[in-house]
Amino acid sequence: MGDRDEVPSDGASNDESSQSPPASFVEQANVDEDLTDTFERTWPECWDRAGELLEWDDPYATVLDDENPPFYRWFPGGTLNASYNCLDRHLESGRKNHAAIRWEGKDGERRTFTYRELYVEVNECAAALRELGVQEDDVVTIYLPMIPELPITMLACARIGAPHSVVFAGLSAAALATRMDAADSEYLLTCDGYYRRGDAFNQKSKADNAVLSVDANVTTVVVDRLGDELPHVLGSNEYDYEALLEAHSQETVEPVSRDADDMLFLMYTSGTTGEPKGVVHSTGGYLAYAAWTARTVLDIKPEDTYWCAADIGWITGHSYIVYGPLALGTTTVMYEGTPDYPDRDRLWEIVERMAVDVFYTAPTAVRAFMKWGKQYPERHDLSSLRLLGSVGEPINPRAWHWYREHVGGGECPIVDTWWQTETGGIAISTVPGVDEMKPGSAGPPLPGIQVDLLDSDATAVDPGETGYLTLERPWPGMAETLYDDDERYVAEYWRQFSDPDAGEWRYASGDAARADEDGYLTILGRVDDVLNIAGHQVSTMELESAIAGVEGIAEAAVVGGSNGGDVYAYVSTEGATDDGDALERRIIEAVETEIGPIARPETVVFTPELPKTRSGKIMRRLLEDVTNDEPLGDTSALRNPEIVGEIQSAVRDQ
Ligand code: WTA
């Protein structure tokens, strides 16, 4: 192994023993008492604590209306406006010159918006949208990359009560068209193009192709991001964003009072199978929950510089770049581009320069940092960091320790946050000023959340056993339904474990998990990602975690061979592999010890990278096709298509 010696055993151990948050963190934490009992005793009124973080036009009558499950209504009777809660009220409370958004573009390009400046631009944009004909309840599709106009247009929609549907900028024209049609959306906000790794990408041509095939007569607004670098011509029904704003310079728009259960936005899930699901989120419950979890779990304070390095095109960015942080009046950082361009220390350079307090990212990013080496974070002063977060996949203990050691200075608590597009916000995590952390486990459910792990007969499984992760009670951030499809909402999430005749409703997350004696949950991934090895059910995540626990391994994906028994492991290493055989032996040993000889991989394939979707999820289906020498299915969602050929030839060489 080339530079494997560089990995210090202290900083990358596989240790799962529990760790206490440092006293210095506990002293200043937003939440430093265990709220679980209080929440149990006062549920559902306990959720008043979330409601109280917002300013309501009309106060809510009660916290929860559960008359018509599973269509729960949170904060019924309350009315509010999300853009008011993220902007206006902070001006009134003396924070008008405080930075709301600090944006980093390519090549050192930077923009900062104070709350006042953001307020002005959101109002101008809201006025412009009105003039174009957007009315309350019209769905506006936003197809923008990570530029300030993305949160600005979201908040402008919220201001006039028009739900937004943000479509990740990297998705194709066909994906955009499907989502616009499904949401009956007649308005599209997009841009000419954007930069990625220094290259200009044409976004407008994708938008144009989509609009051609959309049923509605679409009105399009185009942000000129690339100027002369990518000249574009506006056709009929197309408007220039800048010109529209100039025409409405300094105009203000009264925020529209929305019912708590009016739709704030619609988000299509990144699912790798089936028709995309249009998850509907409410104005009151969602915003209250995003703010409450951002405060409780991410420990965000108004004076912080907080950075979630996700893309706003997915739910993580909605809840924890835009709505949660801005509702709390903090400074939220957003950046355009990738963590390794122009250099592999781009993120750390930003953390140092902005003195970021709280940093939130995904395990796939952490594993990439591990692979690149500790020298990148180490050459920066990261001492401003107080808390680290992880989301999107299980973070295996080795990556956890590496993250804490080399990014968190060995001190920062880590919150491993489990949640989904459908949950709206974090549902399982330690509360960082209260709970001990156990590397490899997300932690207990948050106060007020009731998790049960069940077998397929809906019987609770014992600690240590794998079960379906279900939520027994509603919570304010939960999806209200799937757009225009209540039936599918019930069928996808509620039917499996509920007993409507007995009045019992239970949300099925689609994930599998295991609890320890303390109720700490280890998430094992999607239920469908379970391999049947000689009649034994083995979770791919569990196998992958065992493999990724081996020193020198950055990331692993396992799939089953079509003959029903063999396990194929695809593995990327931290440095160059010069002794693949030794490494392979250690991988097999780790699997045999941690899971059992039945799960022993038949074949280990080393690859520089694993094939991933644009949202960073490993595309196992593709690896299955490669493994079984099947024709490859749809690869358009891939972020790194070039890797597939390499993997195919590596498999053939086996
Ligand atoms: C997975 C992203 C393990 C899980 C917020 C879930 C996780 C899916 C974790 C939702 C975690 C998310 N540990 N797995 N901390 N967080 N997941 O809708 O399988 O893009 O069901 O929402 O990501 O993905 P989604």
Residues whose N, C-alpha, C, O or C-beta is under 5 A from the ligand:
A	BS01	WTA	S390 V391 G392 E393 P394 D416 T417 W418 W419 Q420 T421 A442 S509 D511 I523 G525 R526
